Amino acid sequence: LGIRFEIKSDRNWSDYVDMAMRREIDMLSCIVETPGRTGKLAFTKPYISMPLVILTRTAVPYVAGLKELEGKKVAVVKGSAVQEWLAEDFPGIELVPSASVEDMFRLLEKGLVYACIDSLPTAGYYLGKPEHSAIKVSGQTPYVYKISMAVRGDYQPLAKILQKAFDAIPPGQRAEDQRKWMAVAQEPVPDYG
């Protein structure tokens, strides 16, 4: 596009969302459109989808669904779309907003929350670290992060320009980039035969 982007990465997620809505930063590269954000930000079409999973300590059995988490403390990243969705759809879950994924994992490892919820690729990245060996994916949610780019509300033409740039990427190249950046290591399945 011939645009120089100045990357900011020294704050937590909710700060950046708030800053974009207050027009203190110009865009977010990885955000989900929600009712609370619509109108305040201008979004591209989603460029990738990521399922959201339930994470627990390894001793916890399979969690069949979000209803099983009602009455329990569940960590989510503060300001995330899943925080908004769970508050609306499952008010019986006691949400514990955390500054980051690492903070969620620390709460879970210390037993201060029963579970946490995040996207499968993000969870896979952190689960690959040896210090998080006591955490596992224990269930699925019905939610999917449909990731877009977003610009502050008064920069709507930039969202359209970004979308044209996305549309110009050949489908094969886009698929290759997604495989490169979104790979989740799979555990070998034992042959119980």
Helices and strands as residue ranges (DSSP letters): H 13-21, E 27-32, E 41-43, E 48-57, G 66-69, E 73-77, H 81-89, E 94-98, H 101-109, E 115-119, H 120-127, G 130-132, E 135-152, G 153-155, H 156-168, H 171-181
